[in-house]
Amino acid sequence: MENKYALISVFNKEGIVDFAKELSKLGVSIISTGGTATVLRDSGVEIKEVSEITGFPEMLDGRVKTLHPVVHAGILARRNETLHTDALKKHNIHTIDFVVCNLYPFEETIQKPNVSIEEVIENIDIGGPTLIRAAAKNYKDVIVLTNPRKYSEIIEIIKSNEDVGLELRKKLAIEAYSHTAQYDAIISQYLRGRWSEDVLPENYTVTMRKIQDMRYGENPHQKGAFYKALPIASEHCISNAKQLQGKELSFNNILDSDCTIECIKEFFDSTCVIVKHATPCGVASSNNLLQAWKDAYATDTYSPFGGIVAFNREVSKEVAEEISNYFLEVIIAPIFSEESLLVFGKKKNLRLLELKGLDEKIKRKGVDYRSVVGGFLAQERDVWLSEKKSWKIVTEKKPSQEDIDSMEFAVKCVKHVKSNSVLFVKDTRTVAIGGGQTSRVDATWIATHKGKENIKGSIMASDAFFPFRDAVDVAAKAGVKAIIQPGGSIRDKEVIEAANEHCISMVFSGQRYFRH
């Protein structure tokens, strides 16, 4: 290979020595800088420092290395354009045919505990993105490599005396621009979170990295993949759960697991949450985790089949033996005892997700995204609960303190059920759930129909106000003793009168929880 130059400047030095050696054997002259130059020279690779090419030393503690016309003219010049080639000759500038570059570890730096803003800023790469973008812009003449996994492919092509074709050059350029775009997006997201309270800015850049391909999406005819948002969330969530056993998570497994995890974060006592099709079908808190499972399961003994279960305490052998009697897709917990893993190990397809920290109080914040065709909706995550002292008792009959406590539990549950939704609880366990209906009375009828005798003496919670009294009448007929709802309907008076007629206590929380 005649008269070719490669500029190599990488932070991730995986495979770079072997790649540089192969290029050298093929007659490519190596230009390098900083730590990369040291590593290559120490490994026996003949190099030229960038400063030898530019005639200008590195300066400002390494902040300025490759930002020089000699470097960028050598990259950006079109080889088949006389105006460009004449300019290179006039200024004695050689073309650069390979740019091999990856960037300062900004993403890794911000994950350090208590990292200073000074260290963060110093790990914002300037010269690297400029090199990469310039090389990608001139993709027809310059091969740009940001991914070490591509090194061997390029070497094999060159060894076979073939040109690196235009289609591959285009793919490398796309990868290069994706690399710098993601890098800048991570920086802007991090600095906005550190310097600004603006959670919904005028311009919003979201970047993600693929975790896995799916066998299919929501249905077998759809392709699917799972991506994690960057910067990586510090909060415990489905994207940083550790899978201990079982088949690969499916698209629907991930959606359901996310719903289960977000619901169980509401509770501090030992709790079990069961989810099916992205909506809870049983929730219970208890001093005993096994009892929490039994109470949650008893809410609806049909729906948990093929469901997702989360616990916020260590899963013991006793709990494992009990729930192994049922067909479940995923079990999530902060920790599994060694004995429980042996029990679950007999069910090879059962997916176990370890999510450390679910047994702690979790500070939740951030933005929730929902996709629509052609765009995204963004909103603050729904993590706020109205305080009990702000609630208003609106009926003649007053709830007991025990009722108020159960109402608080019920509100934490109903906010995670698909709207329109109602649910019924006793103490700290659900006894019936009705959700995802186009009318509130239908949701109430479904829940009371499924709950049957268990509705008697229960507390009812609704995710939004009652537009008519009909749902109150259905609940009263089933035996409910108290209701909590947001209030705010133009027919509140009618609804309150219905509660008074049935001798039911009713509380307005003032807070709606629609969940589409």
matplotlib code that plots the C-alpha trace (Angstrom):
import matplotlib.pyplot as plt

x = [0.0, 1.7, 2.0, -0.9, -1.2, -3.3, -4.0, -4.6, -5.8, -7.8, -8.7, -10.0, -6.8, -8.4, -6.8, -5.0, -1.5, -2.2, -4.1, -1.3, 1.3, -0.8, -1.2, 2.6, 3.3, 1.0, 3.1, 0.8, 2.6, 1.2, 0.6, -0.3, -0.5, -0.4, -1.0, -1.7, 1.7, 3.4, 1.6, 2.3, 6.0, 6.5, 5.0, 7.5, 5.3, 7.1, 5.1, 5.3, 3.9, 1.2, 3.5, 6.1, 3.5, 2.0, 5.3, 3.3, 3.5, 0.7, -0.4, -2.8, -2.3, -3.3, -6.5, -5.0, -3.3, -4.9, -6.8, -4.6, -5.1, -2.4, -4.3, -7.8, -6.8, -5.2, -8.5, -11.0, -9.3, -11.2, -8.7, -10.3, -10.7, -7.9, -8.6, -8.1, -5.0, -3.3, -3.9, -2.3, 0.8, 1.1, 1.2, 3.1, 0.2, -0.1, -3.5, -4.6, -6.4, -7.4, -8.7, -8.9, -10.4, -12.6, -13.2, -12.4, -14.4, -17.1, -19.7, -17.5, -16.4, -19.9, -20.6, -17.9, -19.4, -19.1, -17.2, -16.2, -17.5, -13.8, -13.1, -16.2, -15.3, -11.8, -13.3, -15.2, -13.3, -12.9, -10.3, -11.6, -15.1, -13.7, -11.4, -14.2, -16.7, -14.2, -13.2, -16.9, -17.7, -15.0, -16.0, -15.3, -11.6, -11.1, -11.8, -13.0, -12.9, -14.5, -15.2, -12.4, -14.5, -14.1, -10.3, -9.9, -12.5, -10.6, -7.2, -8.5, -10.0, -6.7, -4.6, -6.7, -5.6, -9.2, -10.5, -12.7, -15.9, -18.2, -21.0, -18.7, -17.3, -20.9, -21.6, -18.4, -19.4, -22.8, -21.2, -18.8, -21.6, -23.6, -20.6, -20.1, -23.9, -24.3, -21.3, -22.7, -26.1, -24.7, -22.9, -25.9, -28.2, -25.7, -25.0, -28.7, -29.3, -26.4, -26.9, -30.5, -34.0, -35.5, -36.9, -38.7, -36.3, -37.0, -34.7, -34.3, -31.9, -32.4, -29.7, -29.9, -27.6, -28.9, -29.0, -30.4, -32.3, -35.6, -36.9, -39.8, -41.6, -45.1, -46.2, -44.3, -44.6, -42.8, -39.1, -38.0, -35.0, -34.3, -32.3, -31.1, -31.2, -27.9, -26.5, -27.2, -29.8, -28.5, -32.0, -32.9, -34.8, -35.4, -32.5, -29.9, -31.4, -29.2, -30.7, -29.6, -31.3, -34.0, -34.7, -33.9, -36.4, -39.1, -40.4, -43.6, -41.6, -39.6, -42.8, -44.4, -41.3, -41.0, -44.6, -44.0, -40.8, -42.3, -45.3, -43.2, -41.1, -44.2, -43.9, -41.4, -42.9, -42.4, -44.5, -45.4, -46.6, -48.1, -48.5, -50.1, -50.2, -48.7, -51.2, -51.2, -53.5, -52.5, -50.6, -50.0, -47.8, -47.2, -44.6, -44.1, -43.0, -44.7, -48.0, -47.6, -47.4, -50.4, -52.5, -51.5, -52.2, -55.6, -56.7, -57.2, -56.2, -56.6, -54.6, -51.2, -50.8, -47.7, -47.3, -44.5, -43.8, -41.7, -40.6, -38.8, -37.1, -34.8, -36.6, -36.2, -36.4, -39.8, -41.1, -39.4, -41.0, -44.5, -44.4, -42.7, -46.1, -47.3, -46.4, -44.7, -42.6, -40.3, -39.5, -37.8, -36.2, -33.3, -31.6, -32.3, -31.0, -28.8, -31.4, -34.1, -31.8, -31.6, -35.4, -35.8, -33.0, -35.3, -37.4, -34.8, -37.0, -38.1, -36.4, -34.9, -34.0, -31.9, -32.4, -30.3, -31.8, -35.5, -35.4, -34.4, -36.2, -35.7, -35.6, -37.5, -37.2, -36.8, -38.8, -41.2, -41.3, -44.1, -43.7, -46.3, -45.8, -43.5, -42.5, -42.5, -44.5, -42.5, -43.7, -42.4, -42.6, -45.7, -44.0, -45.9, -48.6, -50.8, -50.4, -53.2, -53.5, -54.7, -57.4, -61.1, -63.7, -66.9, -69.6, -71.6, -69.9, -66.3, -63.6, -61.6, -57.8, -57.5, -59.6, -57.3, -54.2, -55.8, -56.8, -53.1, -52.2, -55.0, -53.9, -50.4, -51.8, -54.5, -52.0, -50.3, -53.5, -54.5, -57.3, -60.2, -59.4, -60.7, -59.5, -60.6, -58.4, -58.5, -55.8, -52.7, -53.8, -55.9, -59.0, -60.2, -58.9, -60.7, -58.8, -58.4, -62.1, -63.8, -66.1, -65.6, -68.8, -67.6, -64.3, -66.2, -68.5, -65.6, -63.8, -66.8, -67.7, -64.2, -63.9, -67.4, -67.7, -64.3, -65.6, -67.7, -66.0, -63.3, -62.0, -62.5, -60.0, -60.6, -57.8, -60.1, -63.4, -66.7, -68.6, -71.9, -73.1, -73.5, -70.1, -70.8, -74.1, -72.4, -69.7, -72.2, -74.3, -71.1, -70.5, -67.8, -67.5, -65.3, -64.2, -61.2, -61.2, -59.8, -63.1, -63.6, -66.6, -69.4, -71.6, -69.6, -72.7, -74.7, -71.8, -71.5, -75.3, -75.1, -72.3, -74.5, -77.5, -75.4, -73.8, -70.3, -67.5, -65.9, -62.6, -61.4, -57.6, -57.4, -55.1, -55.8, -53.8, -54.7, -52.5, -52.9]
y = [0.0, 3.1, 6.4, 6.0, 7.6, 6.6, 8.9, 6.9, 8.5, 6.3, 6.2, 2.6, 0.8, -2.6, -4.3, -1.1, -2.4, -5.4, -3.2, -0.7, -3.4, -4.9, -1.4, -0.9, -4.2, -3.1, 0.1, 2.5, 5.3, 5.8, 9.2, 9.3, 11.4, 11.4, 8.1, 6.2, 7.2, 6.0, 2.6, 2.1, 3.1, 0.9, -2.0, -1.6, 0.3, 3.0, 6.2, 9.9, 12.2, 14.6, 17.5, 16.3, 16.7, 20.0, 21.6, 22.6, 21.0, 19.7, 22.4, 23.3, 20.0, 18.0, 20.0, 20.9, 18.1, 17.5, 20.8, 22.0, 22.8, 20.3, 17.5, 18.5, 19.5, 16.1, 14.5, 16.7, 17.2, 15.6, 13.4, 13.9, 17.7, 19.8, 22.8, 20.6, 18.7, 21.9, 23.4, 20.4, 20.7, 24.4, 23.9, 20.6, 18.7, 14.9, 13.2, 11.1, 7.9, 6.3, 8.0, 5.6, 7.3, 6.8, 9.3, 10.2, 8.1, 10.7, 8.0, 6.1, 9.2, 10.4, 7.0, 7.6, 8.4, 12.0, 12.9, 16.6, 18.8, 19.6, 16.0, 15.7, 18.7, 17.5, 14.3, 16.1, 15.2, 18.1, 17.0, 13.4, 14.2, 16.8, 14.2, 11.6, 14.0, 15.3, 11.7, 10.6, 13.7, 12.6, 9.0, 8.3, 9.0, 8.3, 5.2, 6.1, 3.6, 4.2, 0.6, -1.8, -4.7, -3.5, -3.6, -7.2, -6.8, -3.8, -5.5, -8.6, -6.5, -4.6, -7.8, -9.3, -6.3, -5.2, -1.6, -0.9, -0.5, 2.4, 0.6, -0.3, 3.2, 4.5, 2.1, 3.2, 6.9, 6.2, 4.5, 7.4, 10.0, 7.8, 7.6, 11.4, 12.1, 9.7, 11.2, 14.7, 13.6, 12.0, 15.1, 17.4, 15.1, 14.8, 18.6, 19.4, 17.2, 18.7, 22.3, 22.8, 22.1, 22.2, 18.7, 19.5, 21.8, 23.3, 20.8, 17.3, 14.7, 11.1, 8.5, 4.8, 1.7, -1.7, -4.3, -7.1, -8.1, -9.8, -12.9, -10.6, -7.6, -7.5, -10.0, -12.6, -10.6, -7.5, -7.1, -5.9, -4.8, -3.6, -0.4, 1.3, 5.1, 6.9, 8.1, 4.8, 5.3, 5.2, 4.2, 0.5, -0.4, -3.0, -1.8, -2.6, -5.7, -8.8, -12.0, -15.0, -17.8, -18.6, -17.8, -14.5, -11.8, -11.1, -7.7, -8.3, -9.6, -6.3, -4.2, -6.2, -6.3, -2.6, -2.2, -4.6, -2.9, 0.6, -0.6, -2.3, 0.8, 2.4, 0.1, -0.1, -3.1, -6.6, -6.7, -8.8, -7.4, -9.6, -8.1, -9.5, -7.6, -4.4, -4.0, -5.3, -8.3, -8.6, -6.6, -7.2, -6.1, -8.3, -8.9, -12.3, -12.4, -15.8, -14.3, -11.3, -13.7, -15.7, -12.5, -11.0, -14.2, -14.6, -11.3, -13.1, -16.7, -16.8, -13.8, -14.7, -17.6, -16.6, -13.4, -11.4, -11.3, -8.9, -9.0, -6.2, -8.6, -11.6, -14.6, -17.6, -21.3, -21.4, -18.7, -20.4, -23.7, -22.1, -20.1, -22.9, -24.6, -21.9, -21.1, -17.7, -16.0, -13.7, -13.4, -10.2, -9.6, -7.7, -11.0, -14.7, -17.1, -19.9, -22.4, -20.6, -20.6, -24.4, -24.7, -22.4, -24.1, -27.0, -24.7, -23.8, -21.5, -19.4, -16.0, -14.7, -11.0, -9.7, -6.0, -4.9, -2.0, -2.9, -3.5, 0.2, 3.5, 4.7, 8.3, 8.4, 11.2, 11.8, 11.8, 9.3, 9.0, 7.6, 7.1, 8.1, 7.9, 10.7, 11.8, 11.3, 12.5, 13.4, 14.0, 14.0, 10.5, 10.1, 9.6, 12.1, 11.1, 13.7, 13.8, 12.4, 15.7, 17.2, 14.7, 15.7, 13.6, 14.5, 12.1, 11.9, 8.7, 9.1, 6.6, 5.1, 5.5, 1.9, 2.8, 5.8, 3.6, 1.1, 4.0, 5.0, 1.5, 1.4, 4.7, 3.4, 0.4, 1.9, 4.4, 1.5, -0.1, 0.8, 3.4, 3.5, 1.7, 0.8, -1.6, -2.9, -3.6, -5.0, -3.8, -3.9, -6.4, -6.1, -8.3, -7.2, -5.1, -3.7, -1.8, -0.9, -0.1, 2.6, 3.4, 3.5, 1.6, -1.3, -1.4, -1.5, -4.2, -6.4, -6.0, -6.7, -9.7, -11.1, -10.2, -11.6, -12.0, -10.5, -7.1, -7.0, -4.7, -3.5, -0.1, 1.1, 3.3, 5.0, 6.5, 9.4, 11.0, 9.3, 11.0, 9.4, 7.7, 4.3, 2.9, 3.8, 2.0, -1.1, -1.0, -0.5, -3.5, -5.6, -4.5, -1.8, 0.2, 3.2, 4.9, 7.1, 9.1, 12.3, 14.2, 17.1, 15.9, 18.3, 15.5, 15.3, 16.2, 13.4, 10.9, 12.1, 11.7, 8.1, 7.3, 8.8, 6.8, 3.6, 4.7, 4.6, 6.9, 8.8, 10.7, 13.1, 12.8, 15.6, 13.7, 11.8, 8.8, 8.2, 5.5, 4.9]
z = [0.0, -1.3, 0.5, 3.0, 6.4, 9.5, 12.4, 15.6, 18.8, 21.0, 24.7, 24.5, 23.4, 22.9, 19.9, 18.8, 19.0, 16.8, 14.4, 14.1, 13.6, 10.7, 9.1, 9.4, 7.7, 4.9, 4.4, 6.2, 8.1, 11.6, 13.1, 16.8, 19.9, 23.7, 25.5, 22.3, 20.8, 24.0, 23.9, 20.2, 20.5, 23.6, 21.6, 18.8, 16.3, 14.4, 14.7, 14.1, 16.7, 15.5, 16.6, 14.1, 11.3, 12.4, 13.7, 16.7, 20.2, 22.3, 24.7, 27.5, 29.4, 26.3, 25.6, 22.2, 20.2, 16.8, 16.3, 13.4, 9.7, 8.7, 10.3, 9.2, 5.7, 5.3, 6.4, 4.6, 1.2, -1.7, -3.6, -7.0, -6.8, -8.2, -6.0, -2.9, -4.1, -5.3, -1.8, -0.2, -2.4, -1.8, 2.0, 1.9, 3.6, 3.2, 3.0, 5.9, 4.8, 8.1, 11.2, 14.1, 17.1, 20.2, 22.9, 26.5, 29.0, 29.9, 30.5, 32.9, 34.6, 35.6, 37.1, 39.8, 43.2, 44.2, 41.0, 40.8, 38.1, 37.3, 36.5, 34.5, 32.3, 31.7, 30.3, 27.6, 24.4, 21.9, 19.4, 19.1, 17.9, 15.5, 13.9, 13.7, 12.2, 9.6, 8.6, 8.3, 6.2, 3.7, 3.9, 0.2, 0.7, 4.5, 6.4, 9.9, 12.7, 16.1, 17.0, 17.8, 16.6, 13.1, 13.1, 11.9, 9.2, 7.6, 7.9, 6.1, 3.3, 2.8, 2.9, 0.1, -2.0, -2.2, -1.7, 1.2, -0.7, -0.7, 1.2, 4.0, 4.1, 4.5, 7.3, 9.1, 8.6, 10.1, 13.1, 13.5, 13.6, 15.9, 18.2, 18.4, 18.6, 21.5, 23.2, 23.0, 24.1, 27.2, 28.0, 27.6, 29.6, 32.4, 32.6, 32.4, 35.3, 37.3, 36.4, 35.6, 37.0, 33.5, 33.0, 29.7, 27.8, 24.3, 22.6, 24.0, 22.9, 24.0, 23.3, 23.9, 23.6, 22.6, 25.4, 23.3, 20.2, 20.8, 19.0, 18.2, 19.5, 21.1, 18.5, 16.4, 13.2, 14.7, 15.1, 18.5, 20.6, 24.1, 24.6, 27.8, 28.1, 28.6, 30.9, 32.6, 35.3, 38.9, 40.1, 40.3, 37.2, 34.6, 32.4, 35.1, 36.5, 36.6, 35.1, 37.1, 35.1, 32.5, 28.9, 27.4, 28.4, 25.8, 24.7, 26.8, 29.7, 29.9, 29.7, 32.5, 34.6, 34.4, 35.6, 38.5, 39.6, 39.5, 41.5, 44.2, 44.7, 46.4, 49.4, 52.3, 54.2, 52.9, 49.8, 46.8, 43.5, 40.7, 37.2, 34.1, 30.8, 32.3, 35.1, 38.7, 39.4, 43.1, 45.7, 49.4, 52.2, 55.3, 58.0, 56.3, 52.7, 52.1, 53.5, 51.2, 48.2, 49.4, 49.9, 46.6, 44.7, 46.4, 44.8, 41.5, 41.2, 37.4, 36.2, 37.7, 35.2, 33.1, 35.2, 36.7, 40.4, 42.4, 46.0, 48.0, 50.4, 50.0, 48.6, 50.9, 50.2, 51.8, 49.4, 46.4, 47.1, 47.4, 44.2, 42.2, 42.2, 39.8, 36.2, 36.2, 33.6, 35.7, 39.5, 40.6, 44.0, 45.6, 46.5, 46.3, 49.0, 47.8, 48.8, 46.7, 43.7, 44.0, 44.1, 41.1, 39.2, 38.6, 36.4, 33.7, 31.7, 34.7, 34.5, 37.8, 37.9, 40.8, 41.4, 44.4, 46.3, 46.0, 49.8, 50.4, 50.2, 46.6, 45.5, 42.2, 39.7, 36.0, 32.9, 31.4, 27.6, 25.5, 21.8, 19.2, 15.4, 14.5, 18.0, 21.8, 24.7, 27.8, 31.3, 34.8, 36.3, 38.5, 41.9, 44.0, 46.6, 48.2, 51.9, 54.1, 56.0, 52.7, 52.2, 52.7, 54.4, 52.5, 53.9, 57.0, 58.0, 58.9, 58.1, 61.0, 61.3, 60.1, 57.0, 56.3, 56.5, 54.1, 51.8, 51.6, 50.6, 48.0, 46.4, 46.0, 44.2, 42.0, 40.4, 38.7, 37.3, 33.7, 33.5, 34.1, 37.3, 40.7, 43.3, 46.7, 49.7, 53.1, 55.5, 53.2, 50.6, 47.4, 47.2, 43.8, 40.9, 37.9, 35.3, 31.6, 31.0, 29.0, 31.9, 35.6, 36.4, 34.1, 36.0, 39.3, 38.1, 36.9, 40.2, 42.4, 40.1, 40.6, 44.3, 45.2, 49.0, 49.6, 48.7, 51.9, 54.4, 51.9, 51.0, 47.4, 45.5, 42.2, 40.0, 39.0, 40.0, 39.6, 36.7, 37.9, 41.1, 39.3, 40.3, 44.0, 43.8, 42.4, 45.0, 47.8, 46.7, 46.9, 50.5, 50.3, 53.5, 52.4, 49.2, 48.4, 45.1, 43.8, 43.6, 41.2, 39.1, 38.3, 39.9, 43.2, 45.1, 43.5, 44.2, 47.9, 48.3, 47.0, 49.6, 52.4, 51.3, 51.5, 54.8, 53.1, 54.2, 51.3, 51.2, 48.4, 47.9, 45.4, 43.2, 39.9, 38.6, 35.0, 33.4, 29.7]

ax = plt.figure().add_subplot(projection="3d")
ax.plot(x, y, z, "-o")
ax.set_aspect("equal")
plt.show()
